[in-house]
Amino acid sequence: MLKISNLQPLTPYRITKGSSDHTFSVDDVIWISENGDINSVQGGGWITPSECQKESLDFECVEAPDYEVFKINNIEIYQQKEQQIELY
């Protein structure tokens, strides 16, 4: 399990243990911007860690291989990866 200090920019993560104040919940998908903001797919926005309480940042997560994040010019975009179907 990863904590906020171990997260890499532009890598999607899935919350496995929600934050104490419920800002982040289990199964939320997040990513860290290059400027350090935490973006939330489900929340549709971001928070700046230096401007929030520590109870918002005590979540744990793992990489979310079913999502990807792209930076195009100054815009960050996320999308869910298409599932590959195997035919037998």
Steps between C-alpha positions, in 0.01 A plus 500: 500500500623847413467824693492848349875551545568205266272599211642590160356781286256410221461141622145389584440343841200328661424574866512184714463670841297820513615817673393560861286799404341315203645735237625187320300177506582139415498444120543871413753549219750784545822631352759758600561795268852618431430797733403260784121540489296184557238447229193283551314324219188446715521842666547680169757740645822535694640602835832656587667299778657807663152653542320205660501322833722198557186286553431544126837354407519184712354278227676199345487391137638276227562569133184489288600312184153546350551880470755719330588869527635719219636852499427693181644852507394618848195276531491166680251246369407163643321213334403148583692249290301278271485143615658243278269208422664166440326268257547126525 
